[in-house]
Amino acid sequence: MEIRNTATDIRPDKGLSIEWDHIELLEYNRNLQKDLLQFLENCMPESGRTFEPLGRHQAVNDIPYSYDAFWYLTDGGQIIGTVAVKSLSPDTCELKMMYLYSACQGKGLGQKLLTHAIRYSAAQGYRKMFLDTTQESRSAISLYQKNGFHEISRYNNNPYADVFMLKDLC
């Protein structure tokens, strides 16, 4: 499934370098696995994280098993962002793998990823969406709050997260 920009998509202000005609949101494709690993290797350190594909990030080695849905945001065929959804129960899901190169932030692209994941989850019948992140992810937290997420107490045992959020989808 390929999702292309339409006239109703969020558009950046004039003067930004993103070429909106080349932005695509694509479902997971095993053929892009090497590109995905390279993207995460480059992107995660921008937010102070270390990519550990054989450790805590091993879920990326088997995307179809690890997530219910996974998308890439590409610019001219190059991965610039990701987002995933994982089922926690029949009516509850978790936002996962929300990453975007720092040079692409503040241009509506994070909103595009998040909106797609939320709409997908609601269409699948999920009633609640959880997420975890870190205090250092201030701009992401602001984006989540603008989209109806609110802070809650810890819901999982992720030792790397210190912010936990929830959004009602219905």
N, C-alpha and C positions, 0 to 999 in steps of 0.2 A: 504494500500500500504506500503510495507516494502522496504527500500532502504538499501542495504548492501554495504560495502566497496568492491571495485574492485581494480585490480592492478593499475588503473589510478588515484585512490584517492590520495589526499595529505597525505604523510606519515611523521610522526615526526622523528627527529633525533634519532639514537639509544640511549638507556639509559633512555628514558622517561618512566614513569610508565603507560601510557595509553596502554591498551591491544586492539589493533586495530581489532583483530578478534571478539571482543565483542561489538564494537561500531555500533549502528544502528540508522538510522534516520527514525522515525515512524510518520505517520499521527495521528492527534488527535484521542483519544479513550476515551470515557466517563468513562470507567472503571479505567483509570489512574488519574481521577480528584483529588482524595485525595493525590496521589503522587505529582501531579502538584502543589497543594497548599502548600505542605510541601517543595518542591523544592524552590518555590518563597519565602517562609518564611525564608528559610536558605540562599538563593543566593542574594536576593536584599540588605540585610545589608552589604554584602561584598563590594558593590559599594556605600555605604553611603545612601542607600534608605531604606524606611520603607514600607513594604508590607501592603496595606490597602484593603483587599478583599471586604469589605463592603463600601468602599469609592472610592477613585480615581482608584483603580484597579478592580472595580466590573465587568468589562468585562470578567474576567477570570471565572466568575460564569456561563457564558453562551457562551462558546467558539464558537459553531456553528453559533450563531446569531451575535456575535461580530466581527468575523474574517472570511475572505473568505477561508483562509487556515491556518493551525496551525500544527507545527511539534515539536516533542521531539527528542532530541539527548540522547540516552541511552548508558550506559556502563554496560554490564552484567545485563540489565533490570532496572537499576537505572537511573532516569532522571538526566542528568548533564547539559543540555542546552535546550533552546527553541528558536523558531523564528516563526513569523506569518506575514501574508500579509492581508491588509484590503483595499478594493476598495474605492477610493475617487470619481471616475467618470469612465465612460467607458474606458478611456485610461490612467488613473492615479491611482496608488496605493500607499500604505504607508507600510514601513517596521515597524513591531511592535514586541514587546516581545522578543527582541534579548538579551537573558541572557545566561550566561555560568559561572559555578563555577570558581572562581579565580584560583584554583589549576589546572584547565583544560585549562587555557588560555596560549597562546604562543606555542601551539602544533598543530596548523592547524585545530582545531575543530570549532573555530569561523568562519574561512574561509569556512569550510564545510557547516555550517548553512547558511551563507550569500550567498554563491554560489547557494545553492539549492533554496533559496527564490527568487533570481534574475532570475534564469533560469525558475522557475515556472511562475513568473510574465510576463516575455517576452513571454513564450509559451501561456499565457492567452490573449495576445494581448495588454498588458499595454505598453505604450510608455515612461512613466516617473514613477520613484519611489521616493517618499519623505521619510524622516525620521526626527525625532526630538530626541535630547539627551541633556546631560549636559556637560559643560566644564570639569567636573571631570572625564568624561569617555574618557580619553586621548587615551588609547589603542584602544578602539572601534572607535573613530574618525579617528585614523591612519588607521585602517582596512578599514573603509568606503572610505577614500581618496584613498587608494591603489586599490580600486575596482571601481573607477570612480565617486564617489560622490564628490560634491563640495558644499561649504557653500553658502547659500542663505539667504534672509531676512525671517523673521517669516512668516509662511504660516498657522499657526493655533493659537488657543488661549490656548494652554497648559501652565499653569502658572509655571510648574516645569521644563520646557525645556528652554535652552538658546542657543542651537546650532541647526540650521535647515539646512538640506542638501537635495540635489537632484541628481539623476542619470538618464541620458537618457538611455533607454533600447533598442533603435533601432538605 
